């Protein structure tokens, strides 16, 4: 069985980016729905609780594709649940960098006016905090030196 790995749409972290990582085989076997979004939060996380008591946190992360006049911004709606939702809501705020990995979910619904709508969300399996300083942390200037060690003679 021939398997291929596919990565598409990756951008540099400095601009925010997203990409799809997936596997498929030539015989039509397993497929994977894995999506990665890296960028700054466009607003503070919105935390709420489901009827069953599960924490739900909604995030919004924009990414950019293209350059100059062809530059395009895509807004990603991200949802996380449980302990992840609580931690993100407690420690993240608008402008903070995050790296979200999960699956895309498409939901069709009818709004109050009877119009059919489609909502696309990234259901986050994991969210990493990237590029942010931790409050109260001061780097140690002695990093990389040993006590009593002289300068290197060359």
Backbone as a printed PyTorch tensor [residue, N CA C, xyz], in Angstrom:
tensor([[[  0.8420,  -1.1670,   0.0000],
         [  0.0000,   0.0000,   0.0000],
         [  0.8980,   1.2440,   0.0000]],

        [[  0.7330,   2.0980,  -0.9760],
         [  1.5160,   3.3180,  -1.0710],
         [  0.8500,   4.4180,  -0.2520]],

        [[  1.6020,   4.9870,   0.6660],
         [  1.0680,   6.0810,   1.4800],
         [  1.8110,   7.3530,   1.1400]],

        [[  1.1040,   8.4570,   1.1530],
         [  1.7130,   9.7500,   0.9050],
         [  1.3300,  10.6950,   2.0310]],

        [[  2.2820,  11.5360,   2.3910],
         [  2.0030,  12.5620,   3.3900],
         [  1.8180,  13.8770,   2.6570]],

        [[  0.8040,  14.6120,   3.0330],
         [  0.4940,  15.8620,   2.3580],
         [  0.4770,  16.9950,   3.3700]],

        [[  1.1790,  18.0650,   3.0600],
         [  1.1430,  19.2750,   3.8760],
         [  0.8760,  20.4230,   2.9210]],

        [[ -0.1770,  21.1980,   3.1710],
         [ -0.4970,  22.3110,   2.2900],
         [ -0.7630,  23.5750,   3.0820]],

        [[ -0.5810,  24.6880,   2.4550],
         [ -0.9970,  25.9730,   3.0060],
         [ -0.1960,  26.4850,   4.1770]],

        [[  1.0370,  26.0510,   4.3640],
         [  1.8040,  26.4920,   5.5240],
         [  2.3790,  27.8770,   5.3020]],

        [[  2.2970,  28.7160,   6.3100],
         [  2.8580,  30.0690,   6.2840],
         [  3.8640,  30.1740,   7.4090]],

        [[  4.6700,  31.2250,   7.3580],
         [  5.6240,  31.4630,   8.4340],
         [  4.9190,  31.8570,   9.7060]],

        [[  5.4870,  31.4720,  10.8470],
         [  4.8750,  31.7580,  12.1350],
         [  4.8250,  33.2590,  12.4020]],

        [[  5.7720,  34.0270,  11.8650],
         [  5.7840,  35.4620,  12.1290],
         [  4.5500,  36.1630,  11.5780]],

        [[  3.8760,  35.6080,  10.5760],
         [  2.6690,  36.2110,  10.0100],
         [  1.4220,  35.4750,  10.4650]],

        [[  1.5680,  34.4020,  11.1240],
         [  0.4310,  33.5340,  11.4150],
         [  0.2490,  32.6370,  10.2150]],

        [[ -0.2170,  31.4560,  10.4140],
         [ -0.3790,  30.5590,   9.2900],
         [ -1.2360,  29.3800,   9.6380]],

        [[ -1.5400,  28.6260,   8.6200],
         [ -2.3370,  27.4370,   8.8410],
         [ -1.9470,  26.4120,   7.7990]],

        [[ -2.3040,  25.1980,   8.0370],
         [ -2.0130,  24.1570,   7.0740],
         [ -2.7950,  22.9110,   7.3770]],

        [[ -2.9250,  22.0930,   6.3840],
         [ -3.6030,  20.8170,   6.5360],
         [ -2.5540,  19.7350,   6.4190]],

        [[ -2.5450,  18.8190,   7.3620],
         [ -1.6320,  17.6950,   7.3030],
         [ -2.4950,  16.4490,   7.2090]],

        [[ -2.2300,  15.6190,   6.2420],
         [ -3.0590,  14.4340,   6.1070],
         [ -2.3060,  13.2720,   5.4780]],

        [[ -2.8320,  12.1000,   5.6280],
         [ -2.2800,  10.8930,   5.0220],
         [ -3.3690,  10.2400,   4.1950]],

        [[ -3.0010,   9.6660,   3.0820],
         [ -3.9360,   8.8310,   2.3660],
         [ -3.1580,   7.7710,   1.6280]],

        [[ -3.8150,   6.7160,   1.2630],
         [ -3.1350,   5.6860,   0.4870],
         [ -3.7920,   5.5770,  -0.8750]],

        [[ -3.0600,   5.0090,  -1.8170],
         [ -3.5250,   4.9440,  -3.1970],
         [ -4.7020,   3.9950,  -3.3780]],

        [[ -4.9680,   3.1710,  -2.3830],
         [ -6.0780,   2.2180,  -2.4810],
         [ -7.3480,   2.7390,  -1.8150]],

        [[ -7.3690,   4.0180,  -1.4500],
         [ -8.5790,   4.6160,  -0.8930],
         [ -8.8430,   4.2600,   0.5500]],

        [[ -7.8100,   3.9630,   1.3030],
         [ -7.9740,   3.5770,   2.7080],
         [ -8.1300,   4.7690,   3.6300]],

        [[ -7.4200,   4.7270,   4.7430],
         [ -7.5650,   5.7280,   5.8030],
         [ -7.2880,   7.1460,   5.3330]],

        [[ -8.0240,   8.0620,   5.9130],
         [ -7.8320,   9.4830,   5.6650],
         [ -7.7110,  10.1580,   7.0320]],

        [[ -7.0960,  11.3200,   7.0650],
         [ -6.9410,  12.0210,   8.3210],
         [ -7.3990,  13.4700,   8.1570]],

        [[ -8.1160,  13.9810,   9.1310],
         [ -8.5590,  15.3660,   9.1630],
         [ -7.7790,  16.0470,  10.2850]],

        [[ -6.6440,  16.6330,   9.9420],
         [ -5.7970,  17.2940,  10.9220],
         [ -5.4400,  18.6670,  10.3900]],

        [[ -5.7050,  19.6960,  11.1720],
         [ -5.5240,  21.0610,  10.7360],
         [ -4.7340,  21.8030,  11.8030]],

        [[ -3.8120,  22.6510,  11.3980],
         [ -2.9860,  23.4070,  12.3300],
         [ -3.1240,  24.8910,  12.0080]],

        [[ -3.4070,  25.6990,  13.0200],
         [ -3.4880,  27.1550,  12.8600],
         [ -2.5510,  27.7790,  13.8850]],

        [[ -1.6870,  28.6840,  13.4210],
         [ -0.7790,  29.4060,  14.3010],
         [ -0.9900,  30.8920,  14.0670]],

        [[ -1.2440,  31.6280,  15.1320],
         [ -1.4380,  33.0610,  14.9790],
         [ -1.7780,  33.7220,  16.3010]],

        [[ -2.1030,  35.0040,  16.2150],
         [ -2.4680,  35.7840,  17.4030],
         [ -3.9850,  35.7940,  17.5740]],

        [[ -4.4270,  35.7150,  18.8180],
         [ -5.8610,  35.7930,  19.0970],
         [ -6.3760,  37.1770,  18.7190]],

        [[ -7.4900,  37.2250,  17.9910],
         [ -8.0480,  38.5120,  17.5720],
         [ -8.9630,  39.1190,  18.6320]],

        [[ -9.3170,  38.3410,  19.6260],
         [-10.1290,  38.8310,  20.7420],
         [ -9.8770,  37.9230,  21.9430]],

        [[-10.3190,  38.3680,  23.1030],
         [-10.1730,  37.5420,  24.3010],
         [-10.9780,  36.2530,  24.1450]],

        [[-10.4850,  35.1370,  24.7100],
         [-11.2430,  33.8790,  24.6510],
         [-12.6100,  34.0310,  25.3210]],

        [[-13.6170,  33.3790,  24.7440],
         [-14.9740,  33.3980,  25.3010],
         [-15.2470,  32.0560,  25.9640]],

        [[-15.3400,  32.0460,  27.2900],
         [-15.5650,  30.8110,  28.0420],
         [-17.0150,  30.7300,  28.4760]],

        [[-17.6190,  29.5550,  28.2780],
         [-18.9710,  29.2890,  28.7660],
         [-19.0270,  27.8270,  29.1810]],

        [[-20.1620,  27.4300,  29.6980],
         [-20.3330,  26.0550,  30.1540],
         [-21.5340,  25.4290,  29.4630]],

        [[-21.3970,  24.1650,  29.0730],
         [-22.5170,  23.4530,  28.4550],
         [-23.5370,  23.0920,  29.5360]],

        [[-24.7160,  22.6190,  29.1210],
         [-25.7430,  22.1970,  30.0840],
         [-25.2310,  21.0840,  30.9740]],

        [[-24.3360,  20.2690,  30.4330],
         [-23.7670,  19.1620,  31.2020],
         [-22.5910,  19.5490,  32.0770]],

        [[-22.1850,  20.8410,  32.0490],
         [-21.1110,  21.3170,  32.9110],
         [-19.7290,  21.3140,  32.2700]],

        [[-19.6210,  21.0010,  30.9830],
         [-18.3340,  20.9970,  30.2970],
         [-17.9550,  22.4180,  29.8860]],

        [[-16.7150,  22.8010,  30.1740],
         [-16.2200,  24.1260,  29.7680],
         [-16.0250,  24.1440,  28.2540]],

        [[-16.4630,  25.2380,  27.6220],
         [-16.3220,  25.4270,  26.1740],
         [-15.7020,  26.8020,  25.9600]],

        [[-14.6230,  26.8580,  25.1930],
         [-13.9540,  28.1250,  24.9270],
         [-13.8870,  28.3540,  23.4210]],

        [[-14.2960,  29.5580,  22.9950],
         [-14.2470,  29.9330,  21.5810],
         [-13.1410,  30.9500,  21.3710]],

        [[-12.3640,  30.7440,  20.3020],
         [-11.2590,  31.6140,  19.9450],
         [-11.3940,  32.0270,  18.4890]],

        [[-10.7480,  33.1200,  18.1270],
         [-10.7010,  33.5610,  16.7420],
         [ -9.2580,  33.9240,  16.4150]],

        [[ -8.7160,  33.3040,  15.3400],
         [ -7.3350,  33.5380,  14.9310],
         [ -7.3080,  33.8370,  13.4370]],

        [[ -6.8310,  35.0190,  13.0480],
         [ -6.6930,  35.3140,  11.6220],
         [ -5.3460,  34.8470,  11.0950]],

        [[ -5.3060,  34.4280,   9.8490],
         [ -4.0550,  34.1230,   9.1600],
         [ -4.0800,  34.8300,   7.8150]],

        [[ -2.9150,  35.0490,   7.2660],
         [ -2.8170,  35.7670,   6.0010],
         [ -2.1430,  34.9110,   4.9460]],

        [[ -2.6090,  35.0470,   3.7120],
         [ -2.0120,  34.3930,   2.5560],
         [ -1.7470,  35.4560,   1.5110]],

        [[ -0.7170,  35.2620,   0.7180],
         [ -0.4330,  36.1770,  -0.3770],
         [  0.3370,  37.4020,   0.0630]],

        [[  0.6550,  38.2590,  -0.9210],
         [  1.4410,  39.4560,  -0.6820],
         [  0.8090,  40.6300,  -1.4130]],

        [[  1.0780,  41.8300,  -0.9410],
         [  0.6400,  43.0460,  -1.6250],
         [ -0.8610,  43.0930,  -1.8310]],

        [[ -1.2680,  43.3780,  -3.0790],
         [ -2.6930,  43.4880,  -3.3980],
         [ -3.4080,  42.1450,  -3.3280]],

        [[ -2.6630,  41.0630,  -3.3970],
         [ -3.2710,  39.7190,  -3.3550],
         [ -3.3240,  39.1430,  -1.9380]],

        [[ -2.9680,  39.9570,  -0.9610],
         [ -2.9890,  39.5140,   0.4290],
         [ -4.4270,  39.2800,   0.8750]],

        [[ -4.6660,  38.1440,   1.5120],
         [ -6.0120,  37.7720,   1.9400],
         [ -5.9660,  37.2740,   3.3850]],

        [[ -6.9080,  37.7200,   4.1930],
         [ -7.0050,  37.2770,   5.5800],
         [ -8.1200,  36.2550,   5.7120]],

        [[ -7.8110,  35.1510,   6.3810],
         [ -8.8060,  34.1130,   6.6750],
         [ -8.9990,  34.0740,   8.1790]],

        [[-10.2540,  34.1150,   8.6110],
         [-10.5730,  34.0720,  10.0380],
         [-10.9440,  32.6540,  10.4160]],

        [[-10.2670,  32.1130,  11.4300],
         [-10.4860,  30.7420,  11.8790],
         [-11.2260,  30.7570,  13.2130]],

        [[-12.3680,  30.0780,  13.2490],
         [-13.1270,  29.9080,  14.4900],
         [-12.6320,  28.6180,  15.1290]],

        [[-12.1780,  28.7280,  16.3700],
         [-11.5880,  27.5890,  17.0730],
         [-12.3840,  27.3440,  18.3460]],

        [[-12.6510,  26.0670,  18.6190],
         [-13.4020,  25.6750,  19.8140],
         [-12.5910,  24.6240,  20.5630]],

        [[-12.4850,  24.7780,  21.8880],
         [-11.8490,  23.7420,  22.7050],
         [-12.7340,  23.4670,  23.9180]],

        [[-12.5250,  22.3190,  24.5080],
         [-13.4130,  21.8420,  25.5670],
         [-12.6360,  21.4340,  26.8110]],

        [[-13.3610,  21.3260,  27.9300],
         [-12.8170,  20.7670,  29.1650],
         [-11.6950,  21.5870,  29.7710]],

        [[-10.6910,  20.8790,  30.2780],
         [ -9.5620,  21.5190,  30.9560],
         [ -8.8030,  22.4440,  30.0070]],

        [[ -8.6780,  22.0430,  28.7410],
         [ -8.0010,  22.8970,  27.7570],
         [ -8.7080,  24.2460,  27.6650]],

        [[-10.0400,  24.2250,  27.6020],
         [-10.8280,  25.4590,  27.5260],
         [-10.5820,  26.3420,  28.7470]],

        [[-10.5590,  25.7490,  29.9200],
         [-10.3540,  26.5070,  31.1510],
         [ -8.9670,  27.1550,  31.1940]],

        [[ -7.9360,  26.3900,  30.8080],
         [ -6.5620,  26.8950,  30.8370],
         [ -6.3770,  28.0260,  29.8250]],

        [[ -6.8960,  27.8340,  28.6160],
         [ -6.7720,  28.8730,  27.5870],
         [ -7.4770,  30.1510,  28.0280]],

        [[ -8.6830,  30.0410,  28.5470],
         [ -9.4390,  31.2200,  28.9770],
         [ -8.7370,  31.9450,  30.1270]],

        [[ -8.0800,  31.1980,  30.9890],
         [ -7.4130,  31.7910,  32.1560],
         [ -6.1070,  32.4950,  31.7720]],

        [[ -5.3440,  31.9180,  30.8270],
         [ -3.9890,  32.3980,  30.5640],
         [ -3.7890,  33.1650,  29.2640]],

        [[ -4.7710,  33.1970,  28.3880],
         [ -4.6020,  33.8600,  27.0870],
         [ -5.5060,  35.0780,  26.9850]],

        [[ -5.0750,  36.0350,  26.1680],
         [ -5.8720,  37.2370,  25.9280],
         [ -5.6270,  37.6960,  24.4920]],

        [[ -6.3890,  38.6630,  24.0710],
         [ -6.2630,  39.2100,  22.7260],
         [ -4.8040,  39.5690,  22.4430]],

        [[ -4.3110,  39.1630,  21.2610],
         [ -2.9470,  39.4740,  20.8530],
         [ -1.9290,  38.4030,  21.1710]],

        [[ -2.2650,  37.4420,  22.0440],
         [ -1.3330,  36.3670,  22.3830],
         [ -1.2350,  35.3530,  21.2510]],

        [[ -0.0400,  34.7870,  21.0730],
         [  0.1880,  33.7460,  20.0700],
         [ -0.3130,  32.3980,  20.5770]],

        [[ -0.9220,  31.6270,  19.6920],
         [ -1.3280,  30.2600,  19.9940],
         [ -1.0630,  29.3720,  18.7750]],

        [[ -0.8700,  28.1090,  19.0390],
         [ -0.7710,  27.1040,  17.9900],
         [ -1.8560,  26.0750,  18.2820]],

        [[ -2.8310,  25.9640,  17.3900],
         [ -3.9860,  25.0940,  17.6050],
         [ -3.9440,  23.9280,  16.6150]],

        [[ -4.0930,  22.7240,  17.1170],
         [ -4.1250,  21.5250,  16.2870],
         [ -5.4220,  20.7850,  16.5580]],

        [[ -6.1010,  20.4010,  15.4960],
         [ -7.3620,  19.6830,  15.6700],
         [ -7.9680,  19.2870,  14.3480]],

        [[ -9.2770,  19.1020,  14.3670],
         [ -9.9790,  18.6580,  13.1580],
         [-10.9930,  19.7170,  12.7390]],

        [[-11.2120,  19.8160,  11.4330],
         [-12.2260,  20.7360,  10.9310],
         [-13.5880,  20.0880,  11.0470]],

        [[-14.5550,  20.8750,  11.4630],
         [-15.9260,  20.3950,  11.5840],
         [-16.8420,  21.3800,  10.8640]],

        [[-17.6700,  20.8560,   9.9750],
         [-18.6150,  21.6740,   9.2220],
         [-20.0140,  21.3800,   9.7460]],

        [[-20.7130,  22.4490,  10.1340],
         [-22.0590,  22.2950,  10.6960],
         [-23.0460,  23.1280,   9.8860]],

        [[-24.0970,  22.4860,   9.4130],
         [-25.1550,  23.2050,   8.7000],
         [-26.2880,  23.4700,   9.6760]],

        [[-26.8490,  24.6870,   9.6010],
         [-27.9660,  25.0380,  10.4790],
         [-28.8550,  26.0500,   9.7770]],

        [[-30.0420,  26.2360,  10.3210],
         [-30.9790,  27.2210,   9.7940],
         [-31.1020,  28.3400,  10.8220]],

        [[-30.8950,  29.5860,  10.3770],
         [-30.9720,  30.7040,  11.3240],
         [-32.4270,  31.0770,  11.6080]],

        [[-32.6320,  32.1020,  12.4170],
         [-33.9810,  32.5180,  12.8270],
         [-34.8390,  32.9830,  11.6670]],

        [[-34.1920,  33.4380,  10.5830],
         [-34.9220,  33.9140,   9.4010],
         [-35.2140,  32.7940,   8.4150]],

        [[-34.8570,  31.5500,   8.7810],
         [-35.1100,  30.4120,   7.9110],
         [-34.0700,  30.2030,   6.8140]],

        [[-32.9530,  30.9130,   6.9060],
         [-31.8930,  30.7970,   5.9100],
         [-30.8800,  29.7400,   6.3530]],

        [[-30.5370,  28.8160,   5.4370],
         [-29.5430,  27.7970,   5.7650],
         [-28.1510,  28.4090,   5.7720]],

        [[-27.3840,  28.1030,   6.7970],
         [-26.0210,  28.6150,   6.9670],
         [-25.0630,  27.4450,   7.1720]],

        [[-23.7870,  27.7230,   6.9600],
         [-22.7390,  26.7300,   7.1960],
         [-21.7010,  27.3610,   8.1090]],

        [[-21.3370,  26.6690,   9.1710],
         [-20.3040,  27.1370,  10.0920],
         [-19.1490,  26.1410,  10.0540]],

        [[-17.9410,  26.6490,   9.8670],
         [-16.7380,  25.8160,   9.8570],
         [-15.9160,  26.1830,  11.0830]],

        [[-15.5560,  25.1910,  11.8800],
         [-14.7680,  25.4160,  13.0910],
         [-13.6340,  24.4120,  13.1700]],

        [[-12.5790,  24.8240,  13.8210],
         [-11.4980,  23.9060,  14.1620],
         [-11.7640,  23.4480,  15.5870]],

        [[-12.0270,  22.1750,  15.7670],
         [-12.2210,  21.6080,  17.1020],
         [-10.8310,  21.2110,  17.5880]],

        [[-10.2900,  21.9870,  18.5120],
         [ -8.9010,  21.8330,  18.9320],
         [ -8.6980,  20.6260,  19.8310]],

        [[ -7.7620,  19.7880,  19.4370],
         [ -7.3270,  18.6600,  20.2740],
         [ -6.2450,  19.1500,  21.2340]],

        [[ -5.4280,  20.1130,  20.7520],
         [ -4.3950,  20.6940,  21.6130],
         [ -4.1680,  22.1440,  21.2200]],

        [[ -3.8110,  22.9490,  22.2120],
         [ -3.4770,  24.3500,  21.9920],
         [ -2.1820,  24.6180,  22.7500]],

        [[ -1.1780,  25.0850,  22.0110],
         [  0.1150,  25.4050,  22.6120],
         [  0.2730,  26.9110,  22.6940]],

        [[  0.9030,  27.3590,  23.7590],
         [  1.1840,  28.7810,  23.9240],
         [  2.5580,  29.0200,  23.3240]],

        [[  2.6500,  29.8780,  22.3270],
         [  3.9290,  30.1270,  21.6600],
         [  4.2480,  31.6120,  21.6430]],

        [[  5.5390,  31.9320,  21.7480],
         [  5.9990,  33.2900,  21.5530],
         [  5.6210,  34.3000,  22.6100]],

        [[  5.1060,  33.8850,  23.7470],
         [  4.7230,  34.8330,  24.7820],
         [  5.6510,  34.6960,  25.9780]],

        [[  5.9550,  35.8280,  26.6100],
         [  6.7540,  35.7900,  27.8220],
         [  5.8770,  35.3650,  28.9850]],

        [[  6.4700,  34.6340,  29.9090],
         [  5.7620,  34.2320,  31.1170],
         [  6.0100,  35.3060,  32.1640]],

        [[  4.9570,  35.8340,  32.7650],
         [  5.0960,  36.8920,  33.7540],
         [  5.9190,  36.4070,  34.9380]],

        [[  6.8210,  37.2590,  35.4000],
         [  7.6240,  36.9300,  36.5690],
         [  8.8770,  36.1460,  36.2390]],

        [[  9.1250,  35.8070,  34.9730],
         [ 10.3030,  35.0340,  34.6080],
         [ 11.3990,  35.9660,  34.1270]],

        [[ 12.5710,  35.8620,  34.7090],
         [ 13.7280,  36.6350,  34.2700],
         [ 14.7890,  35.6450,  33.8080]],

        [[ 15.2910,  35.7900,  32.5600],
         [ 16.3120,  34.8710,  32.0940],
         [ 17.5860,  35.0030,  32.9040]],

        [[ 18.2880,  33.9150,  33.0730],
         [ 19.5350,  33.8710,  33.8310],
         [ 20.6800,  34.2510,  32.8980]],

        [[ 21.4210,  35.3250,  33.2290],
         [ 22.5230,  35.7870,  32.3800],
         [ 23.6880,  34.8090,  32.3440]],

        [[ 23.7610,  33.8800,  33.2860],
         [ 24.8920,  32.9510,  33.3320],
         [ 24.6900,  31.7350,  32.4280]],

        [[ 23.6420,  31.7340,  31.6430],
         [ 23.3660,  30.5880,  30.7740],
         [ 24.5630,  30.2930,  29.8790]],

        [[ 24.9840,  29.0650,  29.8580],
         [ 26.0540,  28.6370,  28.9620],
         [ 27.4510,  28.8030,  29.5250]],

        [[ 27.5940,  29.2630,  30.7600],
         [ 28.9200,  29.3660,  31.3650],
         [ 28.9630,  28.4730,  32.5890]],

        [[ 30.1760,  28.0180,  32.8800],
         [ 30.3710,  27.1950,  34.0760],
         [ 31.1320,  27.9960,  35.1080]],

        [[ 30.7910,  27.7830,  36.3460],
         [ 31.4450,  28.4780,  37.4180],
         [ 32.9410,  28.1290,  37.4240]],

        [[ 33.8150,  29.1680,  37.4840],
         [ 35.2410,  28.9410,  37.5320],
         [ 35.8670,  28.6700,  36.1710]],

        [[ 35.1150,  28.6850,  35.1230],
         [ 35.6480,  28.3930,  33.8020],
         [ 36.2610,  29.6590,  33.1960]],

        [[ 37.4880,  29.5630,  32.7060],
         [ 38.1410,  30.6940,  32.0590],
         [ 37.6180,  30.8520,  30.6510]],

        [[ 37.9660,  31.9850,  30.0410],
         [ 37.5960,  32.1880,  28.6570],
         [ 38.3030,  31.1820,  27.7760]],

        [[ 37.6910,  30.8470,  26.6670],
         [ 38.3050,  29.9100,  25.7280],
         [ 39.4820,  30.6160,  25.0670]],

        [[ 40.6780,  29.9620,  24.9750],
         [ 41.8900,  30.6400,  24.5270],
         [ 42.0080,  30.8450,  23.0110]],

        [[ 40.9900,  30.6740,  22.2220],
         [ 41.1240,  30.8960,  20.7880],
         [ 40.0950,  31.8340,  20.2520]]])
